[in-house]
Amino acid sequence: MKEQIKIEIQRHIEVSKKMHLLAKQIEEGSKICISAITSKKKILICGNGGSAADAQHIAAELVGRFKNERKGLAAIALTTDSSALTCISNDYGYDYVFQRQVEALANPGDVIIGISTGGTSISVLNAINLANSIGCKSIGLSGKGGGEMNEICHLNLVIPDSDTARIQEMHILIGHIICQSIDQYFSD
């Protein structure tokens, strides 16, 4: 077991060392979010499984605070309303669980952050496609080459790895960096 732990830590370090390749894109994602917030727009975030937890985590950092004291910012994780999730899934099918919420909540100029480790989650892709058609900016957090999110997102941050666990670890790193950038902007 001890050897496996060392291997997992080493793999995390290896993937982390590649993250500098995404620095310019992470900065661009931060600017997109800051621009939306300064224009009194909101950030909608969605994903499935561990990515759903990441969506909630990032939204909570924005509504609450990350490190610095500042006003609460408009961010919604589309993964948290159990009544909406079950109603939409039951009535329309799970593929539309986030799309329907985007239809109800998104306005032009809002930002949608879609999280999918392979960039192929239908429920996330449907939400991004609708958000784009409404006039939202779309940011993808993906891996495994980026999948369809490469084609539909204004900005797709593709983790250069294929291991789901490593991709998810880097997604939350990106989320934290974006939250830090936002915190700094609104704290200065």
N, CA and C atoms as an extended XYZ file, in Angstrom:
564
Properties=species:S:1:pos:R:3:atomname:S:1:resname:S:1:resid:I:1 pbc="F F F"
N         0.814       -1.195        0.000 N   MET     1
C         0.000        0.000        0.000 CA  MET     1
C         0.858        1.259        0.000 C   MET     1
N         1.933        1.244        0.777 N   LYS     2
C         2.800        2.424        0.864 CA  LYS     2
C         3.384        2.773       -0.505 C   LYS     2
N         3.730        1.767       -1.285 N   GLU     3
C         4.285        2.003       -2.616 CA  GLU     3
C         3.245        2.645       -3.539 C   GLU     3
N         1.996        2.170       -3.441 N   GLN     4
C         0.923        2.741       -4.261 CA  GLN     4
C         0.679        4.203       -3.896 C   GLN     4
N         0.755        4.519       -2.640 N   ILE     5
C         0.596        5.910       -2.191 CA  ILE     5
C         1.683        6.776       -2.813 C   ILE     5
N         2.899        6.301       -2.791 N   LYS     6
C         4.012        7.055       -3.382 CA  LYS     6
C         3.802        7.259       -4.880 C   LYS     6
N         3.304        6.222       -5.558 N   ILE     7
C         3.048        6.315       -6.990 CA  ILE     7
C         1.994        7.380       -7.273 C   ILE     7
N         0.916        7.392       -6.500 N   GLU     8
C        -0.154        8.375       -6.697 CA  GLU     8
C         0.350        9.799       -6.455 C   GLU     8
N         1.134        9.985       -5.428 N   ILE     9
C         1.707       11.311       -5.156 CA  ILE     9
C         2.619       11.734       -6.299 C   ILE     9
N         3.431       10.818       -6.779 N   GLN    10
C         4.340       11.134       -7.879 CA  GLN    10
C         3.572       11.500       -9.150 C   GLN    10
N         2.492       10.759       -9.442 N   ARG    11
C         1.665       11.075      -10.620 CA  ARG    11
C         1.049       12.463      -10.496 C   ARG    11
N         0.592       12.817       -9.292 N   HIS    12
C         0.034       14.150       -9.061 CA  HIS    12
C         1.087       15.221       -9.358 C   HIS    12
N         2.284       15.004       -8.873 N   ILE    13
C         3.382       15.960       -9.093 CA  ILE    13
C         3.681       16.087      -10.577 C   ILE    13
N         3.723       14.956      -11.289 N   GLU    14
C         4.017       14.979      -12.729 CA  GLU    14
C         2.996       15.808      -13.502 C   GLU    14
N         1.718       15.599      -13.198 N   VAL    15
C         0.678       16.346      -13.908 CA  VAL    15
C         0.725       17.819      -13.484 C   VAL    15
N         0.946       18.083      -12.209 N   SER    16
C         1.036       19.464      -11.714 CA  SER    16
C         2.132       20.241      -12.442 C   SER    16
N         3.224       19.576      -12.732 N   LYS    17
C         4.341       20.241      -13.410 CA  LYS    17
C         3.977       20.692      -14.824 C   LYS    17
N         2.940       20.092      -15.410 N   LYS    18
C         2.507       20.476      -16.756 CA  LYS    18
C         1.533       21.654      -16.746 C   LYS    18
N         1.064       22.048      -15.582 N   MET    19
C         0.015       23.068      -15.507 CA  MET    19
C         0.477       24.447      -15.976 C   MET    19
N         1.783       24.699      -15.941 N   HIS    20
C         2.271       25.990      -16.442 CA  HIS    20
C         1.901       26.189      -17.913 C   HIS    20
N         1.688       25.085      -18.632 N   LEU    21
C         1.292       25.168      -20.041 CA  LEU    21
C        -0.081       25.825      -20.211 C   LEU    21
N        -0.885       25.820      -19.152 N   LEU    22
C        -2.236       26.385      -19.205 CA  LEU    22
C        -2.328       27.763      -18.555 C   LEU    22
N        -1.208       28.316      -18.114 N   ALA    23
C        -1.230       29.580      -17.361 CA  ALA    23
C        -1.934       30.700      -18.125 C   ALA    23
N        -1.637       30.853      -19.392 N   LYS    24
C        -2.247       31.927      -20.192 CA  LYS    24
C        -3.756       31.706      -20.320 C   LYS    24
N        -4.172       30.465      -20.511 N   GLN    25
C        -5.597       30.152      -20.620 CA  GLN    25
C        -6.315       30.355      -19.279 C   GLN    25
N        -5.666       30.001      -18.184 N   ILE    26
C        -6.270       30.215      -16.861 CA  ILE    26
C        -6.453       31.711      -16.620 C   ILE    26
N        -5.468       32.499      -17.024 N   GLU    27
C        -5.591       33.951      -16.906 CA  GLU    27
C        -6.764       34.451      -17.748 C   GLU    27
N        -6.908       33.927      -18.948 N   GLU    28
C        -8.024       34.320      -19.813 CA  GLU    28
C        -9.358       33.951      -19.161 C   GLU    28
N        -9.441       32.749      -18.587 N   GLY    29
C       -10.657       32.332      -17.889 CA  GLY    29
C       -10.980       33.241      -16.720 C   GLY    29
N        -9.954       33.631      -15.981 N   SER    30
C       -10.136       34.565      -14.857 CA  SER    30
C       -10.695       35.891      -15.359 C   SER    30
N       -10.149       36.397      -16.458 N   LYS    31
C       -10.606       37.682      -17.022 CA  LYS    31
C       -12.047       37.592      -17.511 C   LYS    31
N       -12.411       36.473      -18.109 N   ILE    32
C       -13.795       36.282      -18.558 CA  ILE    32
C       -14.742       36.359      -17.365 C   ILE    32
N       -14.384       35.685      -16.283 N   CYS    33
C       -15.231       35.682      -15.079 CA  CYS    33
C       -15.291       37.068      -14.443 C   CYS    33
N       -14.157       37.728      -14.339 N   ILE    34
C       -14.118       39.079      -13.752 CA  ILE    34
C       -14.958       40.045      -14.584 C   ILE    34
N       -14.846       39.964      -15.892 N   SER    35
C       -15.623       40.834      -16.773 CA  SER    35
C       -17.119       40.628      -16.565 C   SER    35
N       -17.535       39.389      -16.444 N   ALA    36
C       -18.956       39.102      -16.225 CA  ALA    36
C       -19.419       39.672      -14.889 C   ALA    36
N       -18.649       39.437      -13.847 N   ILE    37
C       -19.050       39.902      -12.517 CA  ILE    37
C       -19.097       41.426      -12.453 C   ILE    37
N       -18.116       42.085      -13.066 N   THR    38
C       -18.123       43.561      -13.048 CA  THR    38
C       -19.284       44.124      -13.877 C   THR    38
N       -19.822       43.315      -14.786 N   SER    39
C       -20.982       43.720      -15.581 CA  SER    39
C       -22.294       43.266      -14.942 C   SER    39
N       -22.214       42.864      -13.654 N   LYS    40
C       -23.380       42.409      -12.889 CA  LYS    40
C       -24.021       41.161      -13.493 C   LYS    40
N       -23.191       40.300      -14.043 N   LYS    41
C       -23.640       39.026      -14.577 CA  LYS    41
C       -23.261       37.923      -13.585 C   LYS    41
N       -23.662       36.708      -13.871 N   LYS    42
C       -23.397       35.610      -12.946 CA  LYS    42
C       -22.626       34.477      -13.617 C   LYS    42
N       -22.132       33.593      -12.787 N   ILE    43
C       -21.396       32.426      -13.245 CA  ILE    43
C       -22.203       31.193      -12.878 C   ILE    43
N       -22.526       30.383      -13.878 N   LEU    44
C       -23.232       29.120      -13.688 CA  LEU    44
C       -22.226       27.997      -13.886 C   LEU    44
N       -22.253       27.002      -13.008 N   ILE    45
C       -21.239       25.943      -13.059 CA  ILE    45
C       -21.941       24.589      -12.988 C   ILE    45
N       -21.516       23.647      -13.849 N   CYS    46
C       -22.128       22.322      -13.825 CA  CYS    46
C       -21.111       21.232      -14.126 C   CYS    46
N       -21.427       20.039      -13.678 N   GLY    47
C       -20.621       18.848      -13.907 CA  GLY    47
C       -21.288       17.679      -13.213 C   GLY    47
N       -20.832       16.492      -13.494 N   ASN    48
C       -21.407       15.273      -12.920 CA  ASN    48
C       -20.417       14.582      -11.985 C   ASN    48
N       -20.926       13.876      -11.001 N   GLY    49
C       -20.081       13.118      -10.089 CA  GLY    49
C       -19.116       14.017       -9.324 C   GLY    49
N       -17.828       13.691       -9.381 N   GLY    50
C       -16.824       14.514       -8.718 CA  GLY    50
C       -16.802       15.924       -9.268 C   GLY    50
N       -17.127       16.072      -10.544 N   SER    51
C       -17.179       17.394      -11.169 CA  SER    51
C       -18.365       18.212      -10.633 C   SER    51
N       -19.426       17.528      -10.199 N   ALA    52
C       -20.550       18.219       -9.559 CA  ALA    52
C       -20.084       18.814       -8.231 C   ALA    52
N       -19.305       18.040       -7.503 N   ALA    53
C       -18.760       18.538       -6.233 CA  ALA    53
C       -17.831       19.722       -6.481 C   ALA    53
N       -17.037       19.650       -7.535 N   ASP    54
C       -16.153       20.769       -7.883 CA  ASP    54
C       -16.961       22.012       -8.245 C   ASP    54
N       -18.071       21.826       -8.972 N   ALA    55
C       -18.934       22.957       -9.323 CA  ALA    55
C       -19.445       23.636       -8.061 C   ALA    55
N       -19.893       22.848       -7.106 N   GLN    56
C       -20.394       23.386       -5.841 CA  GLN    56
C       -19.280       24.086       -5.072 C   GLN    56
N       -18.116       23.493       -5.059 N   HIS    57
C       -16.970       24.058       -4.347 CA  HIS    57
C       -16.614       25.430       -4.911 C   HIS    57
N       -16.505       25.525       -6.224 N   ILE    58
C       -16.125       26.794       -6.866 CA  ILE    58
C       -17.205       27.854       -6.626 C   ILE    58
N       -18.476       27.481       -6.786 N   ALA    59
C       -19.566       28.434       -6.558 CA  ALA    59
C       -19.543       28.939       -5.116 C   ALA    59
N       -19.294       28.047       -4.177 N   ALA    60
C       -19.258       28.452       -2.764 CA  ALA    60
C       -18.123       29.431       -2.494 C   ALA    60
N       -16.973       29.228       -3.132 N   GLU    61
C       -15.838       30.148       -2.951 CA  GLU    61
C       -16.179       31.537       -3.469 C   GLU    61
N       -17.005       31.620       -4.518 N   LEU    62
C       -17.366       32.915       -5.097 CA  LEU    62
C       -18.470       33.603       -4.296 C   LEU    62
N       -19.495       32.856       -3.923 N   VAL    63
C       -20.590       33.438       -3.153 CA  VAL    63
C       -20.112       33.821       -1.754 C   VAL    63
N       -19.331       32.953       -1.145 N   GLY    64
C       -18.750       33.246        0.167 CA  GLY    64
C       -17.523       34.114       -0.014 C   GLY    64
N       -16.398       33.492        0.114 N   ARG    65
C       -15.126       34.148       -0.191 CA  ARG    65
C       -14.094       33.057       -0.351 C   ARG    65
N       -13.022       33.388       -1.011 N   PHE    66
C       -11.924       32.434       -1.151 CA  PHE    66
C       -10.918       32.706       -0.039 C   PHE    66
N       -10.092       33.710       -0.180 N   LYS    67
C        -9.124       34.056        0.857 CA  LYS    67
C        -9.337       35.447        1.419 C   LYS    67
N        -9.808       36.358        0.576 N   ASN    68
C        -9.916       37.767        0.958 CA  ASN    68
C       -11.364       38.147        1.235 C   ASN    68
N       -11.529       39.083        2.159 N   GLU    69
C       -12.858       39.632        2.408 CA  GLU    69
C       -13.277       40.481        1.214 C   GLU    69
N       -14.489       40.260        0.738 N   ARG    70
C       -15.065       41.015       -0.364 CA  ARG    70
C       -16.551       40.724       -0.355 C   ARG    70
N       -17.297       41.424       -1.178 N   LYS    71
C       -18.735       41.167       -1.263 CA  LYS    71
C       -18.978       39.793       -1.892 C   LYS    71
N       -20.135       39.220       -1.621 N   GLY    72
C       -20.515       37.965       -2.258 CA  GLY    72
C       -20.734       38.178       -3.744 C   GLY    72
N       -20.359       37.190       -4.533 N   LEU    73
C       -20.446       37.290       -5.989 CA  LEU    73
C       -21.462       36.280       -6.519 C   LEU    73
N       -22.111       36.614       -7.625 N   ALA    74
C       -23.191       35.797       -8.181 CA  ALA    74
C       -22.640       34.558       -8.892 C   ALA    74
N       -22.759       33.426       -8.236 N   ALA    75
C       -22.352       32.139       -8.817 CA  ALA    75
C       -23.348       31.074       -8.356 C   ALA    75
N       -23.716       30.213       -9.277 N   ILE    76
C       -24.687       29.163       -8.981 CA  ILE    76
C       -24.159       27.831       -9.502 C   ILE    76
N       -24.098       26.841       -8.624 N   ALA    77
C       -23.806       25.478       -9.059 CA  ALA    77
C       -25.134       24.847       -9.466 C   ALA    77
N       -25.218       24.402      -10.697 N   LEU    78
C       -26.459       23.806      -11.199 CA  LEU    78
C       -26.628       22.365      -10.722 C   LEU    78
N       -25.839       21.980       -9.757 N   THR    79
C       -25.819       20.604       -9.254 CA  THR    79
C       -26.456       20.471       -7.877 C   THR    79
N       -27.037       21.544       -7.345 N   THR    80
C       -27.410       21.538       -5.929 CA  THR    80
C       -28.900       21.441       -5.626 C   THR    80
N       -29.756       21.760       -6.547 N   ASP    81
C       -31.200       21.774       -6.281 CA  ASP    81
C       -31.777       20.392       -6.572 C   ASP    81
N       -31.938       19.582       -5.533 N   SER    82
C       -32.361       18.199       -5.735 CA  SER    82
C       -33.749       18.107       -6.368 C   SER    82
N       -34.628       19.037       -6.062 N   SER    83
C       -35.956       19.010       -6.680 CA  SER    83
C       -35.868       19.280       -8.177 C   SER    83
N       -35.085       20.279       -8.563 N   ALA    84
C       -34.917       20.570       -9.992 CA  ALA    84
C       -34.215       19.409      -10.697 C   ALA    84
N       -33.165       18.878      -10.090 N   LEU    85
C       -32.419       17.784      -10.715 CA  LEU    85
C       -33.317       16.570      -10.966 C   LEU    85
N       -34.116       16.189       -9.971 N   THR    86
C       -34.943       14.994      -10.122 CA  THR    86
C       -36.148       15.251      -11.023 C   THR    86
N       -36.729       16.443      -10.926 N   CYS    87
C       -37.871       16.792      -11.783 CA  CYS    87
C       -37.454       16.805      -13.258 C   CYS    87
N       -36.377       17.500      -13.546 N   ILE    88
C       -35.915       17.613      -14.933 CA  ILE    88
C       -35.502       16.249      -15.466 C   ILE    88
N       -34.779       15.492      -14.662 N   SER    89
C       -34.350       14.154      -15.090 CA  SER    89
C       -35.544       13.256      -15.363 C   SER    89
N       -36.537       13.338      -14.511 N   ASN    90
C       -37.721       12.500      -14.666 CA  ASN    90
C       -38.550       12.917      -15.885 C   ASN    90
N       -38.755       14.222      -16.049 N   ASP    91
C       -39.648       14.705      -17.100 CA  ASP    91
C       -38.994       14.808      -18.478 C   ASP    91
N       -37.694       15.101      -18.508 N   TYR    92
C       -37.016       15.344      -19.787 CA  TYR    92
C       -35.875       14.371      -20.079 C   TYR    92
N       -35.344       13.736      -19.057 N   GLY    93
C       -34.184       12.860      -19.189 CA  GLY    93
C       -32.946       13.550      -18.645 C   GLY    93
N       -32.015       12.770      -18.133 N   TYR    94
C       -30.846       13.350      -17.471 CA  TYR    94
C       -29.993       14.202      -18.407 C   TYR    94
N       -30.007       13.921      -19.678 N   ASP    95
C       -29.199       14.698      -20.624 CA  ASP    95
C       -29.555       16.190      -20.605 C   ASP    95
N       -30.716       16.527      -20.086 N   TYR    96
C       -31.200       17.911      -20.094 CA  TYR    96
C       -31.202       18.565      -18.716 C   TYR    96
N       -30.617       17.897      -17.739 N   VAL    97
C       -30.688       18.353      -16.352 CA  VAL    97
C       -30.059       19.734      -16.135 C   VAL    97
N       -28.990       20.045      -16.838 N   PHE    98
C       -28.366       21.365      -16.709 CA  PHE    98
C       -28.898       22.330      -17.768 C   PHE    98
N       -29.206       21.826      -18.943 N   GLN    99
C       -29.719       22.668      -20.025 CA  GLN    99
C       -30.986       23.387      -19.591 C   GLN    99
N       -31.881       22.681      -18.948 N   ARG   100
C       -33.152       23.278      -18.525 CA  ARG   100
C       -32.905       24.388      -17.500 C   ARG   100
N       -31.943       24.190      -16.623 N   GLN   101
C       -31.618       25.220      -15.641 CA  GLN   101
C       -30.980       26.440      -16.319 C   GLN   101
N       -30.150       26.198      -17.329 N   VAL   102
C       -29.573       27.306      -18.094 CA  VAL   102
C       -30.700       28.094      -18.754 C   VAL   102
N       -31.667       27.384      -19.322 N   GLU   103
C       -32.806       28.042      -19.957 CA  GLU   103
C       -33.529       28.963      -18.969 C   GLU   103
N       -33.655       28.520      -17.734 N   ALA   104
C       -34.384       29.286      -16.722 CA  ALA   104
C       -33.551       30.402      -16.100 C   ALA   104
N       -32.240       30.218      -15.980 N   LEU   105
C       -31.422       31.121      -15.167 CA  LEU   105
C       -30.431       31.991      -15.930 C   LEU   105
N       -30.023       31.572      -17.110 N   ALA   106
C       -28.942       32.285      -17.821 CA  ALA   106
C       -29.459       33.483      -18.599 C   ALA   106
N       -28.616       34.495      -18.649 N   ASN   107
C       -28.875       35.703      -19.435 CA  ASN   107
C       -27.639       35.999      -20.281 C   ASN   107
N       -27.820       36.754      -21.367 N   PRO   108
C       -26.650       37.131      -22.164 CA  PRO   108
C       -25.585       37.790      -21.279 C   PRO   108
N       -24.337       37.413      -21.505 N   GLY   109
C       -23.231       37.967      -20.737 CA  GLY   109
C       -22.853       37.162      -19.515 C   GLY   109
N       -23.712       36.218      -19.106 N   ASP   110
C       -23.340       35.320      -18.014 CA  ASP   110
C       -22.233       34.384      -18.497 C   ASP   110
N       -21.616       33.698      -17.564 N   VAL   111
C       -20.578       32.715      -17.890 CA  VAL   111
C       -21.057       31.351      -17.434 C   VAL   111
N       -20.864       30.350      -18.270 N   ILE   112
C       -21.089       28.971      -17.849 CA  ILE   112
C       -19.738       28.276      -17.807 C   ILE   112
N       -19.483       27.602      -16.713 N   ILE   113
C       -18.297       26.761      -16.585 CA  ILE   113
C       -18.794       25.322      -16.564 C   ILE   113
N       -18.442       24.571      -17.590 N   GLY   114
C       -18.810       23.166      -17.689 CA  GLY   114
C       -17.611       22.305      -17.357 C   GLY   114
N       -17.802       21.361      -16.450 N   ILE   115
C       -16.709       20.509      -16.004 CA  ILE   115
C       -17.002       19.073      -16.430 C   ILE   115
N       -16.093       18.504      -17.218 N   SER   116
C       -16.227       17.127      -17.692 CA  SER   116
C       -14.822       16.584      -17.950 C   SER   116
N       -14.430       15.556      -17.236 N   THR   117
C       -13.044       15.090      -17.332 CA  THR   117
C       -12.656       14.681      -18.748 C   THR   117
N       -13.603       14.175      -19.509 N   GLY   118
C       -13.305       13.792      -20.888 CA  GLY   118
C       -13.825       14.774      -21.920 C   GLY   118
N       -14.578       15.775      -21.467 N   GLY   119
C       -15.150       16.748      -22.390 CA  GLY   119
C       -16.283       16.188      -23.218 C   GLY   119
N       -16.909       15.103      -22.734 N   THR   120
C       -17.930       14.421      -23.532 CA  THR   120
C       -19.262       14.231      -22.812 C   THR   120
N       -19.418       14.757      -21.625 N   SER   121
C       -20.656       14.576      -20.865 CA  SER   121
C       -21.812       15.288      -21.569 C   SER   121
N       -22.808       14.522      -21.990 N   ILE   122
C       -23.928       15.063      -22.763 CA  ILE   122
C       -24.671       16.140      -21.979 C   ILE   122
N       -24.909       15.926      -20.693 N   SER   123
C       -25.656       16.915      -19.910 CA  SER   123
C       -24.905       18.241      -19.839 C   SER   123
N       -23.594       18.185      -19.755 N   VAL   124
C       -22.773       19.396      -19.710 CA  VAL   124
C       -22.712       20.036      -21.096 C   VAL   124
N       -22.532       19.241      -22.128 N   LEU   125
C       -22.479       19.765      -23.501 CA  LEU   125
C       -23.793       20.453      -23.878 C   LEU   125
N       -24.918       19.843      -23.514 N   ASN   126
C       -26.216       20.457      -23.810 CA  ASN   126
C       -26.355       21.814      -23.131 C   ASN   126
N       -25.896       21.902      -21.883 N   ALA   127
C       -25.969       23.174      -21.153 CA  ALA   127
C       -25.098       24.231      -21.811 C   ALA   127
N       -23.897       23.839      -22.204 N   ILE   128
C       -22.982       24.795      -22.845 CA  ILE   128
C       -23.547       25.268      -24.180 C   ILE   128
N       -24.056       24.343      -24.972 N   ASN   129
C       -24.622       24.724      -26.275 CA  ASN   129
C       -25.758       25.732      -26.117 C   ASN   129
N       -26.650       25.494      -25.165 N   LEU   130
C       -27.752       26.425      -24.970 CA  LEU   130
C       -27.231       27.761      -24.445 C   LEU   130
N       -26.310       27.717      -23.487 N   ALA   131
C       -25.733       28.955      -22.945 CA  ALA   131
C       -25.095       29.782      -24.061 C   ALA   131
N       -24.361       29.124      -24.939 N   ASN   132
C       -23.750       29.838      -26.079 CA  ASN   132
C       -24.809       30.517      -26.934 C   ASN   132
N       -25.919       29.813      -27.186 N   SER   133
C       -26.967       30.375      -28.046 CA  SER   133
C       -27.675       31.558      -27.392 C   SER   133
N       -27.645       31.621      -26.072 N   ILE   134
C       -28.252       32.730      -25.328 CA  ILE   134
C       -27.322       33.947      -25.323 C   ILE   134
N       -26.034       33.718      -25.530 N   GLY   135
C       -25.069       34.812      -25.496 CA  GLY   135
C       -24.184       34.795      -24.273 C   GLY   135
N       -24.072       33.631      -23.648 N   CYS   136
C       -23.159       33.467      -22.520 CA  CYS   136
C       -21.762       33.150      -23.036 C   CYS   136
N       -20.769       33.387      -22.221 N   LYS   137
C       -19.407       32.919      -22.488 CA  LYS   137
C       -19.284       31.540      -21.847 C   LYS   137
N       -18.596       30.629      -22.505 N   SER   138
C       -18.461       29.276      -21.973 CA  SER   138
C       -16.997       28.924      -21.737 C   SER   138
N       -16.751       28.382      -20.554 N   ILE   139
C       -15.427       27.903      -20.173 CA  ILE   139
C       -15.563       26.424      -19.844 C   ILE   139
N       -14.723       25.611      -20.453 N   GLY   140
C       -14.709       24.192      -20.153 CA  GLY   140
C       -13.506       23.839      -19.307 C   GLY   140
N       -13.701       22.921      -18.401 N   LEU   141
C       -12.608       22.275      -17.668 CA  LEU   141
C       -12.687       20.813      -18.056 C   LEU   141
N       -11.693       20.337      -18.776 N   SER   142
C       -11.731       18.969      -19.277 CA  SER   142
C       -10.351       18.329      -19.182 C   SER   142
N       -10.216       17.194      -19.811 N   GLY   143
C        -8.963       16.463      -19.894 CA  GLY   143
C        -9.108       15.463      -21.025 C   GLY   143
N        -8.234       14.479      -21.075 N   LYS   144
C        -8.331       13.410      -22.080 CA  LYS   144
C        -8.464       13.956      -23.497 C   LYS   144
N        -7.796       15.063      -23.785 N   GLY   145
C        -7.844       15.647      -25.117 CA  GLY   145
C        -8.918       16.703      -25.302 C   GLY   145
N        -9.870       16.797      -24.392 N   GLY   146
C       -10.874       17.859      -24.435 CA  GLY   146
C       -12.210       17.497      -25.030 C   GLY   146
N       -12.263       16.408      -25.809 N   GLY   147
C       -13.533       15.960      -26.374 CA  GLY   147
C       -14.269       17.041      -27.145 C   GLY   147
N       -15.588       16.955      -27.144 N   GLU   148
C       -16.436       17.909      -27.863 CA  GLU   148
C       -16.363       19.310      -27.278 C   GLU   148
N       -15.922       19.429      -26.052 N   MET   149
C       -15.825       20.755      -25.444 CA  MET   149
C       -14.827       21.633      -26.202 C   MET   149
N       -13.867       21.019      -26.874 N   ASN   150
C       -12.932       21.792      -27.705 CA  ASN   150
C       -13.673       22.583      -28.775 C   ASN   150
N       -14.740       22.008      -29.288 N   GLU   151
C       -15.474       22.612      -30.400 CA  GLU   151
C       -16.488       23.654      -29.949 C   GLU   151
N       -17.034       23.509      -28.745 N   ILE   152
C       -18.169       24.364      -28.373 CA  ILE   152
C       -17.843       25.432      -27.326 C   ILE   152
N       -16.769       25.278      -26.589 N   CYS   153
C       -16.444       26.254      -25.539 CA  CYS   153
C       -15.657       27.432      -26.106 C   CYS   153
N       -15.939       28.613      -25.596 N   HIS   154
C       -15.115       29.767      -25.956 CA  HIS   154
C       -13.675       29.535      -25.489 C   HIS   154
N       -13.553       28.874      -24.347 N   LEU   155
C       -12.245       28.556      -23.776 CA  LEU   155
C       -12.354       27.196      -23.107 C   LEU   155
N       -11.551       26.241      -23.538 N   ASN   156
C       -11.551       24.915      -22.919 CA  ASN   156
C       -10.179       24.661      -22.322 C   ASN   156
N       -10.127       24.537      -21.010 N   LEU   157
C        -8.881       24.262      -20.307 CA  LEU   157
C        -8.725       22.749      -20.202 C   LEU   157
N        -7.876       22.195      -21.044 N   VAL   158
C        -7.713       20.749      -21.165 CA  VAL   158
C        -6.496       20.298      -20.351 C   VAL   158
N        -6.739       19.539      -19.307 N   ILE   159
C        -5.645       19.004      -18.510 CA  ILE   159
C        -4.895       17.990      -19.364 C   ILE   159
N        -3.565       18.113      -19.457 N   PRO   160
C        -2.798       17.220      -20.333 CA  PRO   160
C        -2.541       15.852      -19.688 C   PRO   160
N        -3.634       15.108      -19.464 N   ASP   161
C        -3.532       13.776      -18.879 CA  ASP   161
C        -4.830       13.028      -19.159 C   ASP   161
N        -4.827       11.713      -18.936 N   SER   162
C        -6.025       10.908      -19.170 CA  SER   162
C        -6.524       10.216      -17.910 C   SER   162
N        -5.881       10.417      -16.783 N   ASP   163
C        -6.298        9.813      -15.519 CA  ASP   163
C        -7.339       10.728      -14.856 C   ASP   163
N        -8.559       10.204      -14.678 N   THR   164
C        -9.655       11.006      -14.140 CA  THR   164
C        -9.296       11.664      -12.819 C   THR   164
N        -8.664       10.934      -11.922 N   ALA   165
C        -8.309       11.502      -10.614 CA  ALA   165
C        -7.362       12.686      -10.761 C   ALA   165
N        -6.346       12.554      -11.600 N   ARG   166
C        -5.403       13.658      -11.804 CA  ARG   166
C        -6.102       14.855      -12.459 C   ARG   166
N        -6.984       14.580      -13.417 N   ILE   167
C        -7.712       15.664      -14.083 CA  ILE   167
C        -8.542       16.431      -13.064 C   ILE   167
N        -9.272       15.708      -12.221 N   GLN   168
C       -10.103       16.365      -11.212 CA  GLN   168
C        -9.260       17.182      -10.235 C   GLN   168
N        -8.099       16.674       -9.866 N   GLU   169
C        -7.218       17.436       -8.968 CA  GLU   169
C        -6.778       18.742       -9.609 C   GLU   169
N        -6.498       18.713      -10.885 N   MET   170
C        -6.071       19.931      -11.578 CA  MET   170
C        -7.253       20.874      -11.818 C   MET   170
N        -8.458       20.317      -11.996 N   HIS   171
C        -9.637       21.170      -12.140 CA  HIS   171
C        -9.844       22.026      -10.896 C   HIS   171
N        -9.702       21.427       -9.731 N   ILE   172
C        -9.912       22.227       -8.520 CA  ILE   172
C        -8.763       23.215       -8.343 C   ILE   172
N        -7.567       22.875       -8.787 N   LEU   173
C        -6.465       23.840       -8.776 CA  LEU   173
C        -6.828       25.044       -9.656 C   LEU   173
N        -7.314       24.787      -10.861 N   ILE   174
C        -7.723       25.874      -11.753 CA  ILE   174
C        -8.838       26.689      -11.106 C   ILE   174
N        -9.820       26.011      -10.527 N   GLY   175
C       -10.906       26.715       -9.845 CA  GLY   175
C       -10.385       27.631       -8.757 C   GLY   175
N        -9.433       27.136       -7.978 N   HIS   176
C        -8.854       27.955       -6.911 CA  HIS   176
C        -8.069       29.138       -7.472 C   HIS   176
N        -7.345       28.931       -8.549 N   ILE   177
C        -6.578       30.034       -9.149 CA  ILE   177
C        -7.533       31.111       -9.676 C   ILE   177
N        -8.603       30.695      -10.336 N   ILE   178
C        -9.587       31.663      -10.824 CA  ILE   178
C       -10.224       32.401       -9.651 C   ILE   178
N       -10.574       31.685       -8.598 N   CYS   179
C       -11.155       32.331       -7.408 CA  CYS   179
C       -10.171       33.313       -6.782 C   CYS   179
N        -8.897       32.961       -6.759 N   GLN   180
C        -7.881       33.869       -6.219 CA  GLN   180
C        -7.777       35.128       -7.069 C   GLN   180
N        -7.803       34.971       -8.381 N   SER   181
C        -7.749       36.125       -9.281 CA  SER   181
C        -8.950       37.038       -9.059 C   SER   181
N       -10.112       36.449       -8.921 N   ILE   182
C       -11.333       37.217       -8.673 CA  ILE   182
C       -11.247       37.913       -7.321 C   ILE   182
N       -10.816       37.175       -6.295 N   ASP   183
C       -10.664       37.751       -4.954 CA  ASP   183
C        -9.740       38.983       -5.016 C   ASP   183
N        -8.620       38.832       -5.665 N   GLN   184
C        -7.664       39.944       -5.746 CA  GLN   184
C        -8.280       41.147       -6.447 C   GLN   184
N        -8.990       40.892       -7.534 N   TYR   185
C        -9.607       41.982       -8.288 CA  TYR   185
C       -10.605       42.749       -7.423 C   TYR   185
N       -11.431       42.030       -6.695 N   PHE   186
C       -12.490       42.675       -5.920 CA  PHE   186
C       -12.033       43.103       -4.521 C   PHE   186
N       -10.824       42.766       -4.131 N   SER   187
C       -10.305       43.171       -2.826 CA  SER   187
C        -9.449       44.417       -2.926 C   SER   187
N        -8.915       44.685       -4.112 N   ASP   188
C        -8.000       45.816       -4.294 CA  ASP   188
C        -8.711       47.149       -4.268 C   ASP   188
